[in-house]
Amino acid sequence: MITKHLNKIIVLFLSFLAVGAQAQTNTDWLENTMFQSGKINVVIAVLGVVFVLITVYLISLDVKLKRMEKDRKNEET
Amino acid sequence: MWHYWWKILSAIIVLATIIFGLGTPLSPGIPAVEPDRINNGVTSLTIKGYNTRFTDNPDAIKVWITNGDATFCPYEKTVVDDTHIRVTFSVTEKIADAFFDLYVNTPREGTMYLPSALLQNGLEVSLNPDEGDDCISTVSAAADAFDFPNQPILNETIRNVFYHVPSWFAMIFILVVSLVHSVIFLNKGNPLSDISAANAAKVGLLFALIGLGTGSVWARFTWGAWWVNDPRLNGAAIAVLIYLAYFVLRSSVNDSEKAGRLAAVYNIFAFVMMVLFVLILPRLTDSLHPGAGGNPAFNQYDLDDNMRVVLYPAIIAWFGMAYWIYDLKNRMEKMKFKQIMKDDY
């Protein structure tokens, strides 16, 4: 399942990397966004980190569960 | 359905802490003053307010700066709009420190204070400076309102307390769950307890990563770097490494009985080290985190009462969320284990 989509994942990862590199060269943009309106965007970013990490964990749990279900199905047949 | 109640309750409380944590206004404050240095002679400054309404009663506003025991009053003061005041100071006297503190007092907002607001530039620093003018009004509090304190540098990011701190509490809670299962395993030798302990430690690691991630973002825009050499940060990183070693140890021994025993003993050691590195050592030294030499979340001087109202439910709710995630993982892994056992015999 993952190997089938591996090239897509790699492309996605590289594009994130490219965006990240862009942001690195232009930190003014980041600082300006984060420091405006009393730094409220830092709070949004922190909530985003919580959400993203929990979601990534749930996805990994889902993948494991899928694999278990598949194994069980194979045994039954 | 009835046994879902604590899961739904936790989710609702987390949602409520997000709504109240973001929706409650910040108390008025002075985030910045421009320029941030004061020259020998005449200096004009623009004071920036946040959530202030300076035009309400411009004549009643008092502005003063202090340096050591000395106080200096502006000889000119103009309210530009709700969030800007222009003041002109004339400072030629000797001063005690390099930094001036700024005070703004208004009838509506009370006394707002910006420590180390201004750096002296070309002023004579003396051990025994002359006393300055005496224009200060009595320091007063703002009218009662449900709001969060407006701290210099922190500003709105003080709300992160509701999302950063509970993840560490949740980590400690779920590692206690892990510890309890390890002790049960050592007593009874049931392999399911060993699986529970490992799963709880994994969820603990997830919450440690959330704590480190949120803390890192917060630190970047308040302390100025993604990672600073703060005892609490380094302690948390060491605790994460100690728990990573637990997983390595558990999976490196082939005999599952032996692996379980070794891992359970190591888990007890890891928990003690975690408490030492996360809870005890950072309190013994100076730290950028609040609460050196105390309990920051329960100390009356470190946490505002209005923030407690949101933080404590948030901690309880994240206990529930952590246990829920652990429960899902645990049920899954136990099912897998039973399946393997059935296949073997």
Interface residues (C-beta under 8 A of the other chain):
Chain A: M34 F35 S37 G38 K39 I40 V42 V43 A45 V46 L47 V49 V50 L53 I54 Y57 L58 L61 K64 L65 M68 R72 E75
Chain B: I18 L22 L26 P31 Y50 L154 N155 E156 T157 R159 N160 Y163 H164 S167 L206 L209 I210 G213 T214 V217 W218 R220 F221 T222 I325 L328 K329 M332 M335 K336 Q339 D343
